């Protein structure tokens, strides 16, 4: 489902885990937010300027990230589409 303009999420959930294929169009934003779930992911294609807590990092293809529970995070894409796979535990109810 489209979460915001240019931000498409395809998700599947088990009892304790959620796997998401996330596609962000060029110059799209994942606004700063937090959630109770722990989140880990890998960049499959493109680049993503990600902020996790007080740290910022440019993530590129093959880079992985980890967001602890209740940590403010978000980011923006650059001139190319970005595809990432994100895993949440426990599953996020707002993505179901």
Residue pairs with C-beta under 8 A, 6 or more apart in sequence:
1 8
1 9
1 10
1 95
2 8
2 9
3 9
3 95
4 28
4 29
4 30
4 31
5 28
6 24
6 25
6 26
6 27
6 28
7 22
7 23
7 24
7 25
7 28
7 29
7 30
8 22
8 23
8 24
9 20
9 21
9 22
9 23
9 95
10 20
10 21
11 18
11 19
11 20
11 21
11 95
11 96
12 18
12 19
13 19
13 91
13 95
13 96
14 91
16 89
16 90
16 91
17 87
17 88
17 89
17 90
17 91
18 37
18 87
18 88
18 89
18 90
18 91
18 92
18 95
19 85
19 86
19 87
20 85
20 86
20 87
20 88
20 95
21 83
21 85
22 41
22 83
22 84
22 85
22 86
23 81
23 82
23 83
24 30
24 46
24 48
24 77
24 81
24 82
24 83
24 84
25 77
25 81
26 77
26 78
26 79
26 80
26 81
27 76
27 77
27 78
27 79
28 76
28 77
28 82
29 74
29 75
29 76
29 77
30 74
30 75
30 76
31 74
32 51
32 72
32 73
32 74
33 72
33 73
33 74
34 70
34 71
34 72
34 73
35 69
35 70
35 88
35 92
35 94
36 69
36 70
36 90
37 69
37 88
37 89
37 90
37 91
37 92
38 66
38 67
38 68
38 69
38 88
38 89
39 65
39 66
39 67
39 73
39 86
39 87
39 88
40 64
40 65
40 66
40 67
40 86
40 87
41 64
41 65
41 84
41 85
41 86
41 87
42 62
42 63
42 64
42 65
42 84
42 85
43 59
43 60
43 61
43 62
43 63
43 64
43 82
43 83
43 84
44 61
44 83
44 84
44 85
45 61
45 80
45 81
45 82
45 83
46 61
46 77
46 78
46 80
46 81
46 82
46 83
47 58
47 59
47 60
47 61
47 77
47 78
47 80
47 82
48 58
48 59
48 75
48 76
48 77
48 82
48 84
49 56
49 57
49 58
49 59
49 75
49 76
49 77
49 78
50 56
50 57
50 58
50 59
50 65
50 73
50 74
50 75
51 72
51 73
51 74
51 75
52 65
52 66
52 67
52 71
52 73
53 71
53 72
53 73
57 65
59 65
59 75
67 73
88 95
